[in-house]
C-alpha cells in the first residue's frame, strides 16, 4: 500500500508560520482527524500538520 503523505523522512521543508527551514524526523497518520502529522529534528517535542509545512 502506498503512503499518501506529502513529505518524507530527512526532507527539508519550511515552516509556514516562521519561514524556518527544518528537517522531517518522522510522520504518522492521525486517523480520527484524517490527516498526517510530522515531527521535525529541530523541535522534537512539537508536531506539525501537513498544511503547516511547505516544500
N, CA, C, O and CB atoms as a CASP TS submission, in Angstrom:
PFRMAT TS
TARGET T0000
AUTHOR 0000-0000-0000
METHOD Language model
MODEL 1
PARENT N/A
ATOM      1  N   UNK     1       0.838  -1.185   0.000  1.00  0.00           N
ATOM      2  CA  UNK     1       0.000   0.000   0.000  1.00  0.00           C
ATOM      3  C   UNK     1       0.882   1.247   0.000  1.00  0.00           C
ATOM      4  O   UNK     1       1.800   1.360   0.812  1.00  0.00           O
ATOM      5  CB  UNK     1      -0.953  -0.001   1.218  1.00  0.00           C
ATOM      6  N   UNK     2       0.615   2.150  -0.876  1.00  0.00           N
ATOM      7  CA  UNK     2       1.416   3.368  -0.994  1.00  0.00           C
ATOM      8  C   UNK     2       0.923   4.427  -0.014  1.00  0.00           C
ATOM      9  O   UNK     2      -0.278   4.644   0.146  1.00  0.00           O
ATOM     10  CB  UNK     2       1.369   3.911  -2.434  1.00  0.00           C
ATOM     11  N   UNK     3       1.888   5.081   0.640  1.00  0.00           N
ATOM     12  CA  UNK     3       1.541   6.169   1.551  1.00  0.00           C
ATOM     13  C   UNK     3       1.185   7.411   0.751  1.00  0.00           C
ATOM     14  O   UNK     3       1.750   7.647  -0.318  1.00  0.00           O
ATOM     15  CB  UNK     3       2.703   6.466   2.529  1.00  0.00           C
ATOM     16  N   UNK     4       0.258   8.200   1.259  1.00  0.00           N
ATOM     17  CA  UNK     4      -0.186   9.402   0.561  1.00  0.00           C
ATOM     18  C   UNK     4       0.278  10.674   1.264  1.00  0.00           C
ATOM     19  O   UNK     4      -0.216  11.766   0.982  1.00  0.00           O
ATOM     20  CB  UNK     4      -1.700   9.404   0.438  1.00  0.00           C
ATOM     21  N   UNK     5       1.238  10.523   2.187  1.00  0.00           N
ATOM     22  CA  UNK     5       1.741  11.714   2.852  1.00  0.00           C
ATOM     23  C   UNK     5       2.612  12.520   1.892  1.00  0.00           C
ATOM     24  O   UNK     5       3.204  11.974   0.961  1.00  0.00           O
ATOM     25  CB  UNK     5       2.535  11.336   4.116  1.00  0.00           C
ATOM     26  N   UNK     6       2.677  13.801   2.130  1.00  0.00           N
ATOM     27  CA  UNK     6       3.334  14.730   1.211  1.00  0.00           C
ATOM     28  C   UNK     6       4.852  14.764   1.392  1.00  0.00           C
ATOM     29  O   UNK     6       5.586  14.950   0.422  1.00  0.00           O
ATOM     30  CB  UNK     6       2.769  16.121   1.399  1.00  0.00           C
ATOM     31  N   UNK     7       5.323  14.587   2.619  1.00  0.00           N
ATOM     32  CA  UNK     7       6.745  14.728   2.915  1.00  0.00           C
ATOM     33  C   UNK     7       7.348  13.413   3.392  1.00  0.00           C
ATOM     34  O   UNK     7       6.644  12.566   3.942  1.00  0.00           O
ATOM     35  CB  UNK     7       6.962  15.810   3.963  1.00  0.00           C
ATOM     36  N   UNK     8       8.641  13.246   3.183  1.00  0.00           N
ATOM     37  CA  UNK     8       9.381  12.043   3.564  1.00  0.00           C
ATOM     38  C   UNK     8      10.364  12.355   4.689  1.00  0.00           C
ATOM     39  O   UNK     8      10.687  13.517   4.938  1.00  0.00           O
ATOM     40  CB  UNK     8      10.129  11.459   2.349  1.00  0.00           C
ATOM     41  N   UNK     9      10.829  11.321   5.359  1.00  0.00           N
ATOM     42  CA  UNK     9      11.853  11.486   6.403  1.00  0.00           C
ATOM     43  C   UNK     9      13.116  12.097   5.810  1.00  0.00           C
ATOM     44  O   UNK     9      13.488  11.809   4.673  1.00  0.00           O
ATOM     45  CB  UNK     9      12.181  10.128   7.074  1.00  0.00           C
ATOM     46  N   UNK    10      13.761  12.936   6.592  1.00  0.00           N
ATOM     47  CA  UNK    10      15.012  13.635   6.243  1.00  0.00           C
ATOM     48  C   UNK    10      14.828  14.697   5.166  1.00  0.00           C
ATOM     49  O   UNK    10      15.814  15.276   4.709  1.00  0.00           O
ATOM     50  CB  UNK    10      16.045  12.635   5.779  1.00  0.00           C
ATOM     51  N   UNK    11      13.592  14.969   4.746  1.00  0.00           N
ATOM     52  CA  UNK    11      13.328  16.016   3.753  1.00  0.00           C
ATOM     53  C   UNK    11      13.349  17.381   4.428  1.00  0.00           C
ATOM     54  O   UNK    11      12.814  17.549   5.524  1.00  0.00           O
ATOM     55  CB  UNK    11      11.964  15.782   3.047  1.00  0.00           C
ATOM     56  N   UNK    12      13.969  18.349   3.769  1.00  0.00           N
ATOM     57  CA  UNK    12      13.994  19.727   4.264  1.00  0.00           C
ATOM     58  C   UNK    12      12.720  20.421   3.812  1.00  0.00           C
ATOM     59  O   UNK    12      12.371  20.392   2.631  1.00  0.00           O
ATOM     60  CB  UNK    12      15.261  20.496   3.756  1.00  0.00           C
ATOM     61  N   UNK    13      12.028  21.044   4.758  1.00  0.00           N
ATOM     62  CA  UNK    13      10.793  21.767   4.464  1.00  0.00           C
ATOM     63  C   UNK    13      10.809  23.104   5.206  1.00  0.00           C
ATOM     64  O   UNK    13      11.680  23.346   6.041  1.00  0.00           O
ATOM     65  CB  UNK    13       9.542  20.924   4.865  1.00  0.00           C
ATOM     66  N   UNK    14       9.863  23.948   4.904  1.00  0.00           N
ATOM     67  CA  UNK    14       9.768  25.261   5.540  1.00  0.00           C
ATOM     68  C   UNK    14       8.524  25.321   6.415  1.00  0.00           C
ATOM     69  O   UNK    14       7.443  24.903   6.000  1.00  0.00           O
ATOM     70  CB  UNK    14       9.740  26.388   4.480  1.00  0.00           C
ATOM     71  N   UNK    15       8.684  25.845   7.634  1.00  0.00           N
ATOM     72  CA  UNK    15       7.530  26.095   8.498  1.00  0.00           C
ATOM     73  C   UNK    15       6.849  27.355   7.979  1.00  0.00           C
ATOM     74  O   UNK    15       7.478  28.411   7.916  1.00  0.00           O
ATOM     75  CB  UNK    15       7.953  26.247  10.017  1.00  0.00           C
ATOM     76  N   UNK    16       5.597  27.264   7.615  1.00  0.00           N
ATOM     77  CA  UNK    16       4.885  28.422   7.063  1.00  0.00           C
ATOM     78  C   UNK    16       4.802  29.573   8.068  1.00  0.00           C
ATOM     79  O   UNK    16       4.859  30.737   7.673  1.00  0.00           O
ATOM     80  CB  UNK    16       3.477  28.014   6.628  1.00  0.00           C
ATOM     81  N   UNK    17       4.669  29.266   9.345  1.00  0.00           N
ATOM     82  CA  UNK    17       4.482  30.314  10.355  1.00  0.00           C
ATOM     83  C   UNK    17       5.718  31.184  10.571  1.00  0.00           C
ATOM     84  O   UNK    17       5.598  32.372  10.873  1.00  0.00           O
ATOM     85  CB  UNK    17       4.088  29.688  11.662  1.00  0.00           C
ATOM     86  N   UNK    18       6.921  30.588  10.413  1.00  0.00           N
ATOM     87  CA  UNK    18       8.142  31.336  10.700  1.00  0.00           C
ATOM     88  C   UNK    18       9.076  31.490   9.505  1.00  0.00           C
ATOM     89  O   UNK    18       9.957  32.351   9.513  1.00  0.00           O
ATOM     90  CB  UNK    18       8.876  30.671  11.805  1.00  0.00           C
ATOM     91  N   UNK    19       8.891  30.663   8.480  1.00  0.00           N
ATOM     92  CA  UNK    19       9.803  30.679   7.339  1.00  0.00           C
ATOM     93  C   UNK    19      11.077  29.900   7.594  1.00  0.00           C
ATOM     94  O   UNK    19      11.973  29.895   6.750  1.00  0.00           O
ATOM     95  CB  UNK    19      10.147  32.092   6.979  1.00  0.00           C
ATOM     96  N   UNK    20      11.178  29.249   8.728  1.00  0.00           N
ATOM     97  CA  UNK    20      12.377  28.492   9.107  1.00  0.00           C
ATOM     98  C   UNK    20      12.434  27.165   8.350  1.00  0.00           C
ATOM     99  O   UNK    20      11.416  26.494   8.174  1.00  0.00           O
ATOM    100  CB  UNK    20      12.401  28.239  10.634  1.00  0.00           C
ATOM    101  N   UNK    21      13.632  26.797   7.907  1.00  0.00           N
ATOM    102  CA  UNK    21      13.833  25.516   7.239  1.00  0.00           C
ATOM    103  C   UNK    21      14.131  24.465   8.299  1.00  0.00           C
ATOM    104  O   UNK    21      15.016  24.645   9.135  1.00  0.00           O
ATOM    105  CB  UNK    21      14.986  25.597   6.186  1.00  0.00           C
ATOM    106  N   UNK    22      13.384  23.367   8.255  1.00  0.00           N
ATOM    107  CA  UNK    22      13.531  22.277   9.223  1.00  0.00           C
ATOM    108  C   UNK    22      13.606  20.954   8.476  1.00  0.00           C
ATOM    109  O   UNK    22      13.335  20.890   7.277  1.00  0.00           O
ATOM    110  CB  UNK    22      12.353  22.267  10.242  1.00  0.00           C
ATOM    111  N   UNK    23      13.978  19.889   9.200  1.00  0.00           N
ATOM    112  CA  UNK    23      14.123  18.559   8.618  1.00  0.00           C
ATOM    113  C   UNK    23      13.092  17.622   9.217  1.00  0.00           C
ATOM    114  O   UNK    23      12.983  17.515  10.438  1.00  0.00           O
ATOM    115  CB  UNK    23      15.545  18.011   8.843  1.00  0.00           C
ATOM    116  N   UNK    24      12.332  16.941   8.365  1.00  0.00           N
ATOM    117  CA  UNK    24      11.325  15.983   8.834  1.00  0.00           C
ATOM    118  C   UNK    24      12.035  14.837   9.547  1.00  0.00           C
ATOM    119  O   UNK    24      12.971  14.245   9.009  1.00  0.00           O
ATOM    120  CB  UNK    24      10.455  15.445   7.646  1.00  0.00           C
ATOM    121  N   UNK    25      11.585  14.533  10.755  1.00  0.00           N
ATOM    122  CA  UNK    25      12.146  13.434  11.528  1.00  0.00           C
ATOM    123  C   UNK    25      11.278  12.188  11.378  1.00  0.00           C
ATOM    124  O   UNK    25      11.794  11.094  11.148  1.00  0.00           O
ATOM    125  CB  UNK    25      12.276  13.825  13.012  1.00  0.00           C
ATOM    126  N   UNK    26       9.971  12.349  11.506  1.00  0.00           N
ATOM    127  CA  UNK    26       9.048  11.225  11.427  1.00  0.00           C
ATOM    128  C   UNK    26       7.661  11.741  11.076  1.00  0.00           C
ATOM    129  O   UNK    26       7.390  12.937  11.191  1.00  0.00           O
ATOM    130  CB  UNK    26       9.021  10.432  12.757  1.00  0.00           C
ATOM    131  N   UNK    27       6.793  10.849  10.652  1.00  0.00           N
ATOM    132  CA  UNK    27       5.420  11.228  10.315  1.00  0.00           C
ATOM    133  C   UNK    27       4.483  10.122  10.758  1.00  0.00           C
ATOM    134  O   UNK    27       4.896   8.978  10.947  1.00  0.00           O
ATOM    135  CB  UNK    27       5.267  11.502   8.793  1.00  0.00           C
ATOM    136  N   UNK    28       3.234  10.470  10.919  1.00  0.00           N
ATOM    137  CA  UNK    28       2.211   9.476  11.244  1.00  0.00           C
ATOM    138  C   UNK    28       0.860   9.975  10.744  1.00  0.00           C
ATOM    139  O   UNK    28       0.652  11.170  10.534  1.00  0.00           O
ATOM    140  CB  UNK    28       2.165   9.195  12.780  1.00  0.00           C
ATOM    141  N   UNK    29      -0.040   9.029  10.562  1.00  0.00           N
ATOM    142  CA  UNK    29      -1.390   9.350  10.117  1.00  0.00           C
ATOM    143  C   UNK    29      -2.297   9.401  11.339  1.00  0.00           C
ATOM    144  O   UNK    29      -2.370   8.437  12.101  1.00  0.00           O
ATOM    145  CB  UNK    29      -1.908   8.309   9.073  1.00  0.00           C
ATOM    146  N   UNK    30      -2.986  10.518  11.526  1.00  0.00           N
ATOM    147  CA  UNK    30      -3.919  10.676  12.642  1.00  0.00           C
ATOM    148  C   UNK    30      -5.294  10.294  12.098  1.00  0.00           C
ATOM    149  O   UNK    30      -5.956  11.084  11.425  1.00  0.00           O
ATOM    150  CB  UNK    30      -3.903  12.161  13.235  1.00  0.00           C
ATOM    151  N   UNK    31      -5.697   9.086  12.401  1.00  0.00           N
ATOM    152  CA  UNK    31      -6.894   8.525  11.769  1.00  0.00           C
ATOM    153  C   UNK    31      -8.171   9.300  12.082  1.00  0.00           C
ATOM    154  O   UNK    31      -8.975   9.550  11.183  1.00  0.00           O
ATOM    155  CB  UNK    31      -7.066   7.099  12.200  1.00  0.00           C
ATOM    156  N   UNK    32      -8.367   9.680  13.331  1.00  0.00           N
ATOM    157  CA  UNK    32      -9.618  10.374  13.672  1.00  0.00           C
ATOM    158  C   UNK    32      -9.694  11.784  13.058  1.00  0.00           C
ATOM    159  O   UNK    32     -10.786  12.339  12.933  1.00  0.00           O
ATOM    160  CB  UNK    32      -9.758  10.469  15.196  1.00  0.00           C
ATOM    161  N   UNK    33      -8.564  12.358  12.679  1.00  0.00           N
ATOM    162  CA  UNK    33      -8.555  13.671  12.019  1.00  0.00           C
ATOM    163  C   UNK    33      -8.358  13.547  10.509  1.00  0.00           C
ATOM    164  O   UNK    33      -8.490  14.523   9.771  1.00  0.00           O
ATOM    165  CB  UNK    33      -7.454  14.551  12.613  1.00  0.00           C
ATOM    166  N   UNK    34      -8.041  12.339  10.069  1.00  0.00           N
ATOM    167  CA  UNK    34      -7.834  12.041   8.646  1.00  0.00           C
ATOM    168  C   UNK    34      -6.790  12.951   7.992  1.00  0.00           C
ATOM    169  O   UNK    34      -7.008  13.497   6.911  1.00  0.00           O
ATOM    170  CB  UNK    34      -9.150  12.168   7.900  1.00  0.00           C
ATOM    171  N   UNK    35      -5.655  13.099   8.673  1.00  0.00           N
ATOM    172  CA  UNK    35      -4.543  13.860   8.108  1.00  0.00           C
ATOM    173  C   UNK    35      -3.230  13.426   8.737  1.00  0.00           C
ATOM    174  O   UNK    35      -3.210  12.740   9.758  1.00  0.00           O
ATOM    175  CB  UNK    35      -4.758  15.367   8.311  1.00  0.00           C
ATOM    176  N   UNK    36      -2.130  13.837   8.110  1.00  0.00           N
ATOM    177  CA  UNK    36      -0.801  13.437   8.546  1.00  0.00           C
ATOM    178  C   UNK    36      -0.203  14.470   9.486  1.00  0.00           C
ATOM    179  O   UNK    36      -0.411  15.673   9.323  1.00  0.00           O
ATOM    180  CB  UNK    36       0.114  13.227   7.344  1.00  0.00           C
ATOM    181  N   UNK    37       0.546  13.982  10.477  1.00  0.00           N
ATOM    182  CA  UNK    37       1.293  14.873  11.354  1.00  0.00           C
ATOM    183  C   UNK    37       2.775  14.526  11.234  1.00  0.00           C
ATOM    184  O   UNK    37       3.142  13.394  10.918  1.00  0.00           O
ATOM    185  CB  UNK    37       0.802  14.757  12.837  1.00  0.00           C
ATOM    186  N   UNK    38       3.607  15.517  11.491  1.00  0.00           N
ATOM    187  CA  UNK    38       5.051  15.364  11.331  1.00  0.00           C
ATOM    188  C   UNK    38       5.773  15.906  12.555  1.00  0.00           C
ATOM    189  O   UNK    38       5.337  16.885  13.162  1.00  0.00           O
ATOM    190  CB  UNK    38       5.539  16.081  10.058  1.00  0.00           C
ATOM    191  N   UNK    39       6.891  15.259  12.917  1.00  0.00           N
ATOM    192  CA  UNK    39       7.805  15.841  13.889  1.00  0.00           C
ATOM    193  C   UNK    39       9.062  16.231  13.114  1.00  0.00           C
ATOM    194  O   UNK    39       9.403  15.612  12.106  1.00  0.00           O
ATOM    195  CB  UNK    39       8.129  14.835  15.078  1.00  0.00           C
ATOM    196  N   UNK    40       9.739  17.264  13.601  1.00  0.00           N
ATOM    197  CA  UNK    40      10.949  17.736  12.931  1.00  0.00           C
ATOM    198  C   UNK    40      12.122  17.639  13.896  1.00  0.00           C
ATOM    199  O   UNK    40      11.945  17.715  15.112  1.00  0.00           O
ATOM    200  CB  UNK    40      10.775  19.195  12.421  1.00  0.00           C
ATOM    201  N   UNK    41      13.312  17.471  13.349  1.00  0.00           N
ATOM    202  CA  UNK    41      14.517  17.296  14.168  1.00  0.00           C
ATOM    203  C   UNK    41      14.778  18.495  15.066  1.00  0.00           C
ATOM    204  O   UNK    41      15.237  18.332  16.197  1.00  0.00           O
ATOM    205  CB  UNK    41      15.724  17.054  13.279  1.00  0.00           C
ATOM    206  N   UNK    42      14.496  19.679  14.585  1.00  0.00           N
ATOM    207  CA  UNK    42      14.800  20.894  15.348  1.00  0.00           C
ATOM    208  C   UNK    42      13.876  21.086  16.551  1.00  0.00           C
ATOM    209  O   UNK    42      14.279  21.702  17.538  1.00  0.00           O
ATOM    210  CB  UNK    42      14.706  22.103  14.444  1.00  0.00           C
ATOM    211  N   UNK    43      12.654  20.575  16.488  1.00  0.00           N
ATOM    212  CA  UNK    43      11.676  20.691  17.577  1.00  0.00           C
ATOM    213  C   UNK    43      11.017  19.323  17.809  1.00  0.00           C
ATOM    214  O   UNK    43       9.859  19.125  17.442  1.00  0.00           O
ATOM    215  CB  UNK    43      10.593  21.782  17.247  1.00  0.00           C
ATOM    216  N   UNK    44      11.749  18.384  18.415  1.00  0.00           N
ATOM    217  CA  UNK    44      11.254  17.003  18.517  1.00  0.00           C
ATOM    218  C   UNK    44      10.007  16.826  19.381  1.00  0.00           C
ATOM    219  O   UNK    44       9.325  15.810  19.252  1.00  0.00           O
ATOM    220  CB  UNK    44      12.332  16.140  19.059  1.00  0.00           C
ATOM    221  N   UNK    45       9.694  17.765  20.244  1.00  0.00           N
ATOM    222  CA  UNK    45       8.518  17.637  21.117  1.00  0.00           C
ATOM    223  C   UNK    45       7.268  18.309  20.554  1.00  0.00           C
ATOM    224  O   UNK    45       6.230  18.350  21.214  1.00  0.00           O
ATOM    225  CB  UNK    45       8.827  18.224  22.471  1.00  0.00           C
ATOM    226  N   UNK    46       7.371  18.833  19.339  1.00  0.00           N
ATOM    227  CA  UNK    46       6.242  19.522  18.705  1.00  0.00           C
ATOM    228  C   UNK    46       5.890  18.797  17.418  1.00  0.00           C
ATOM    229  O   UNK    46       6.778  18.354  16.690  1.00  0.00           O
ATOM    230  CB  UNK    46       6.577  21.021  18.421  1.00  0.00           C
ATOM    231  N   UNK    47       4.602  18.671  17.134  1.00  0.00           N
ATOM    232  CA  UNK    47       4.208  18.079  15.867  1.00  0.00           C
ATOM    233  C   UNK    47       3.520  19.141  15.011  1.00  0.00           C
ATOM    234  O   UNK    47       2.956  20.109  15.520  1.00  0.00           O
ATOM    235  CB  UNK    47       3.277  16.857  16.091  1.00  0.00           C
ATOM    236  N   UNK    48       3.584  18.935  13.719  1.00  0.00           N
ATOM    237  CA  UNK    48       3.002  19.864  12.751  1.00  0.00           C
ATOM    238  C   UNK    48       2.141  19.069  11.782  1.00  0.00           C
ATOM    239  O   UNK    48       2.475  17.937  11.433  1.00  0.00           O
ATOM    240  CB  UNK    48       4.110  20.663  11.989  1.00  0.00           C
ATOM    241  N   UNK    49       1.036  19.659  11.350  1.00  0.00           N
ATOM    242  CA  UNK    49       0.219  19.039  10.325  1.00  0.00           C
ATOM    243  C   UNK    49       0.744  19.446   8.957  1.00  0.00           C
ATOM    244  O   UNK    49       1.438  20.453   8.812  1.00  0.00           O
ATOM    245  CB  UNK    49      -1.266  19.432  10.487  1.00  0.00           C
ATOM    246  N   UNK    50       0.399  18.647   7.960  1.00  0.00           N
ATOM    247  CA  UNK    50       0.896  18.855   6.600  1.00  0.00           C
ATOM    248  C   UNK    50       0.669  20.263   6.082  1.00  0.00           C
ATOM    249  O   UNK    50       1.520  20.810   5.380  1.00  0.00           O
ATOM    250  CB  UNK    50       0.249  17.881   5.672  1.00  0.00           C
ATOM    251  N   UNK    51      -0.483  20.863   6.422  1.00  0.00           N
ATOM    252  CA  UNK    51      -0.775  22.211   5.911  1.00  0.00           C
ATOM    253  C   UNK    51       0.053  23.308   6.569  1.00  0.00           C
ATOM    254  O   UNK    51       0.019  24.453   6.118  1.00  0.00           O
ATOM    255  CB  UNK    51      -2.233  22.517   6.102  1.00  0.00           C
ATOM    256  N   UNK    52       0.798  22.982   7.629  1.00  0.00           N
ATOM    257  CA  UNK    52       1.671  23.946   8.284  1.00  0.00           C
ATOM    258  C   UNK    52       3.078  23.959   7.699  1.00  0.00           C
ATOM    259  O   UNK    52       3.912  24.770   8.100  1.00  0.00           O
ATOM    260  CB  UNK    52       1.741  23.651   9.756  1.00  0.00           C
ATOM    261  N   UNK    53       3.342  23.062   6.749  1.00  0.00           N
ATOM    262  CA  UNK    53       4.660  22.918   6.144  1.00  0.00           C
ATOM    263  C   UNK    53       4.555  23.119   4.641  1.00  0.00           C
ATOM    264  O   UNK    53       3.498  22.920   4.043  1.00  0.00           O
ATOM    265  CB  UNK    53       5.269  21.537   6.467  1.00  0.00           C
ATOM    266  N   UNK    54       5.681  23.522   4.038  1.00  0.00           N
ATOM    267  CA  UNK    54       5.734  23.616   2.585  1.00  0.00           C
ATOM    268  C   UNK    54       7.120  23.233   2.100  1.00  0.00           C
ATOM    269  O   UNK    54       8.101  23.344   2.836  1.00  0.00           O
ATOM    270  CB  UNK    54       5.365  25.036   2.109  1.00  0.00           C
ATOM    271  N   UNK    55       7.194  22.781   0.857  1.00  0.00           N
ATOM    272  CA  UNK    55       8.475  22.353   0.285  1.00  0.00           C
ATOM    273  C   UNK    55       9.396  23.510   0.062  1.00  0.00           C
ATOM    274  O   UNK    55      10.516  23.324  -0.414  1.00  0.00           O
ATOM    275  CB  UNK    55       8.264  21.626  -1.013  1.00  0.00           C
TER
END
